[in-house]
């Protein structure tokens, strides 16, 4: 599989990984800010942008490690073997965290906005209970064959009631087409991937950003990561889970600050 990606600028490499139902284009403003001082590498995750969705035997066979392998292939193709700074949002932040867990020696900085690594939450956690309101549309037989309903519920879970219906029709159609990948994203995020011991070497290099109006599930994840990684830096931004899009300038200012490109 040949992934899509943007590669712009010179300097320390900053890898940017987008959220579900998005693409590398999510990072245009951040690339514009950083391209004069960094090599910006923004990759399309599996099934989004220019990266195709591979044939799978079953949804349960898809894990974050397949996304990590995709990033490995791009880094090899671009002959990038030195230290990295990683930026990620939501699903992309979880992929970035998995990559960093596998290659802690390569990571200089991690700036992650609400990594949705749901597998770290304990069964019965209030955050998982909040998530059930969107997960059920992928499991319920009444909606399993209705991608429009699935896309609407997913968009509204993170953006609020009515958000899907006010979108341009072309975006509704795109998200409805791509929502089958969201199901795989959830499968990957629920698969046991992370351990506190494996992540602990990253604590001093990790900055967690979160929206002040985010969902209970995202707040629970930030709290659990703080519990696992005492002393990790946590920074609040305006907006909710989709603040990297709805409050792009404010979030990108924080990302730029905590990447430490000028120290």
Secondary structure by P-SEA (a helix, b strand, c coil): cbbbbbbbbbccbbbbbbccccccccaaaaaaacccccbbbbbbcccccccccccccccccccaaaaaaaaaaaaaaacccccbbbbbcaaaaaaaaaaaaaccccccbbbbcccccccccccccaaaaaaaaaaaaaccccccccaaaaaaaaaaacccccccccccaaaaaaaaaaaaaaaaaaaaaacccccccccccccccbbbbbbccccaaaaaaaaaaaaaccccbbbbbcccccccccaaaaaaaaaaaaccccc
